[in-house]
Amino acid sequence: MHKTIDFPNLGIHLKNVGKTISVFHFDIAYYGVIIGLGILAGLLMAMHVAKKTGQNQEDYIDLAIYGVIFGIIGARVYYVVFSWDMYKNDLLSIFNIRQGGLAIYGGVIAAVITVFVFAKRRHLAAGILLDTACHGLVLGQAIGRWGNFFNREAFGEYTNGLFAMKLPTDAVRPSDITELMRRHMQYKNGTSYIQVHPTFLYESLWCLMVLFIMLLYRRHKKFNGEVFLVYLFGYGLGRVWIEGLRTDQLIIPGTGIAVSQLLAGVLVIGMGILLVYFRKKYQKQKNECPAGDVDPDADPGAEEAADLS
């Protein structure tokens, strides 16, 4: 396998980008290393926000343990369900995640369920937990997407734009190469190359932008769970665009509809409606009882009428 990755229009040429690193003769996938770094950075971010808002940081360490375990399970189950043809003849390959195959939506769904169960058992406000944890989640996503870079996966259609990425065809899955890519295929020294949208990069940068917006928005939130809704709205908006570029979409069987793009659209509409509804509800309550205008993070244990949980 050729190990080059080029960004020709940026003048960046990487000659030896492997998929694994060898430690004591044991190959460790960069994908797993990047995911691990994303989890660690996400936990530190959530703990930082928890400290800023007067919460118990240890709650987020415990939550992270459960969230990571069930999040990875959810991400894998989601991916396998919508890619069943890849696994139906080799069921043991379902458990091999070193080569990728984790769907973020499945992970988020499982993680959110975990938060509600955790909150109920610890007698905590789920809305506050979600508002805090989502900062770490989006940072983890921004970092974790670079695992796709090392695996040469989750890229988009052919492009010759500024950020175009050139990959040798023997380093990608044949099923990810489209007819348009074949028509623009390049050849050099007997090796064929495709040039594509680096959608992992787009999503990574988009997630960082969403995180920045959330950090600013947090100071102005009106109810517990609002920042989490902003995260879902912002992330979904980016995925509507990015999923339209990708060539490895998970398709709803028999429909030809991309699962992630459909869910992203539903997220944007649904979260937009919820944000408007809860903010209007908060404003109505504030007008009826001005004395109840309290910073939701000021008392993490308080029972508030406007709490999303």
N, C-alpha and C positions, 0 to 999 in steps of 0.2 A: 504494500500500500504506500502510495506517495503521501508525504506528510506536509506538503506545502499548503499554506492558506495565504491568499493575496487579496489586497484591496487596491487594485491597480490605479483607480482614479484618485486615491489618496497617497499613492506612492509608498504603500506599506507592503512589504514582502516578507512573510514568515516562512522559513525554509524547513523547520523541523518541529512541527507541532504534533506530538503523539497523543494517543488516547489514554495511555496509562503511564504510571511511574513505577519503577521497580524498587522495592524496599526489601532488602534481605532475600532477594530472588522471588519475591511475591509481588505480582502485578496489582497495583491499586488504580482503579479508574479515576481519571481526573473528574469525571462526572460526579462521582461520590464525594470526592474531596471538596468540590465547589458547593455541592448541596450542604455538606457539613459546615462549611464556612458561612453559608447563607443562614443556616439555623442558628449558629453561634452569634452572628451579627444581629439577627432578628431578636434573639433573646436579650442581648445587651441593650438594644434600642427600646424594647418593651420595659425593661427594668429601669432605664433612664426616665422614661415617661412616667412610670409608676412612682418613682422617687419625687419627680417634679410635682405630682398631684397628690402627694401624701399617702400613697398606698403602701401596702406591705410587699416589698420586692420578692420575698420568698414565695408568695402565691404564684408569681409568674414563672418561677423556676419549676414548681410542681406542675403548673398548667402546661409548660413547654414540653415536659416529659410525656405527658399524656397526648398532647396535641401533635407532637412529632410522630409518635407511634401510630396513632389512628389516622393522622393526616397522610402518612406514606401508604398505609393500607388503603385508604379511600382513593388516593391518587392512582394507585396501581389497579384497583378494581375497576374504576372508571375507564381507564385506558384499555384494559383487557376486554371489558364488555363491548366497547365500540370498535375494537380491533380483533374480534374473536377469530376471524379467519387466519390470523397470524399464529394463533395459539392452540386451535382446536385439535391439531394433529401432534402436538408436543406440549402436553399439559405442564410438564415440569419446568418449561421455559417461562411459565407465568411467574415463577419465583426468582427469576434472574433479572434483577433491576440494575445490574452493573452497566448494561449497555443502554440505559435510558428506559423510557416507557412509563413516565409518570405524568398524569394529566392534572394540571393545577386546579381545575374546577372540582375534581373529585377530592383533592386534598383540602380545599377551602371548605367544601360542604361538610366533610368529616370533622375538620377542626372546629367549625362553628357549632356543630352538635356537641362536640366535646366541651366547648366553653359553657354551654347551657347546663349540661350535666354537672360539670365541675362547680359552677356557680350555685346550683341547687344543693349540692352536697356540702359546700363550704359556707352556705348562707351569705353569698355575695351577690352584688347586682351584676347581672349578665351584661347590661348595657355598658357599664364602666369597664368591665373586663374586655369587651369587644373593642371599645374605643381605644384602650391602651394597647392591646395585643395587635391590632391591625397595623400600627406603626412598624412593629417588628416584622409582621407578615409581608408587607409590601417591600421592605428593605431586603428581606430574605429572597423574595421573588426577583428583585433587581440583580442580586448576586447570583442566584441559582440559575438564571437563564444562560450564564456563561458556560454552564455544563453542556448546553447544546452546541456551543462553539467548538469545544473539544471533540464532541461526538459527530460533528458535521451533520446536524439534523435540525429540524424545525426552521428551515430556511424558506424563502419565498420564491416567487416566479423569476424568470429572467429579467435582468435590468442592466442598464449601462449608466445608472445614476452615480452620484458622487460616492455613495457608500457601497457600491457594488462589490460583492465578495466572489472571488474565483476559487473553485475547488476542483481537484482532480476527481474524475468520475469513479475511480476505483476506491475512493474513500467514502462514498455515499451509497445509500441503498438504491439499487436500480429502480425501484418502484417510485422513488422521489423525483426522478428525472422526467420532466414533461416533454411534450412534443416541441413546445416553444424553445425550451432549453437545448434540445437536440439540433434545432435549426440554427441556433447561434453558438453551437459548440466550437471550442477552439482546440487546436492541436499544436503540440510542441514536443519535439524529440520523442515522437511515438506515444505521447500521453495526451489523452483528451481531457478537456476542462469545461466546466459549466460556470456561468456567471449569474449570481442570484442576489435577491434582497436578503441582507442579514437580519432577519426578523427578530432573532434573539437580541441583537443590539438595539433595535427599535423599542422592544418591550422593556429592556433593562433601563434605557434612558427615560421611557415613559413612566415606569414605576418610581424612579427617582423624582421625577416632576410631581407625581401624585403625592409622594411622601412630603415633599416641600410644601405643597398646598395644604396637606393635612396638618402639618406642624403650625402653619399660620392660622388655619381654620379652628384648631382646637381651642384657641383663646376666646373664640366667639360662639362656641356651641351653646345651644339652648336646652338640650335634653340628652340624657345618657343614651348612647347608641348612635348619635348623630354623626360623629366622626367616622364610625364604621360604615354608615350608609354613604358618606362622601367617598370613602375608599372604594366601595363596590361600584358606585356610579362612575368614578374616575377611571378605575381599572377596566370596567366593562366598556367604557367609551373607547379606550385604546384598543381593546381586543376586537371590537367591531371592525376597526380599520386593519389591524395587523392580521387577523384571521383571513381577511380577504386576499392577502398576499401569499399566504402559505400554501404549500403543495402537499403537505402530509396531514391534512385535516381528518379528524374522526367524523365519519358520515353516519347519519341516522339510517339504518338499514332500509333499503327500498325507496328512499326519498331523494337522495342526492343532496340533502341539506346538511351543511356543516354544523355539527353539534355546538362547538364553541362559539361560533359566530351568532347562532340563534340564541344561545344562553346570554351572550354578551348584550345583544339587543334587548332581551327581556330584562336583564339587570338594569340597564340604563333607564328604560321606561319605568320599571317598577320602583327603583330607588329614587328616581326623580319625583315620582308621585308621593312616596313615603316622606321624603324630605319636606316637600311643600305641605303635606297634611300635618305632620308633627310640629313643624314650625308655626303653622297657623293655630294649632291647638295650644301650643305654648303661649303664643301672643294673646289668645283669648283668655287663658287662665291668668296671665299677667295683668290684663286689664281688669279682670274681676277681682283679683287679689294681689295688688302690687307688692305687698309685703312678702309674697311667696317667691319673688324673683331672686333665686339663690343660685350661685355657681354650682352646677352639678357635681364638680369634682371637689368642692369644699368639704363635703361630708360623705365619703364613699359608702357609708352604711345607711344613708338616709333613704327612706321610701318616698319617692317623688312621683307625683301624678303624671309627669311628663316623661318618665323613664321608659325607654323602649322595651326594657325587660319586663 
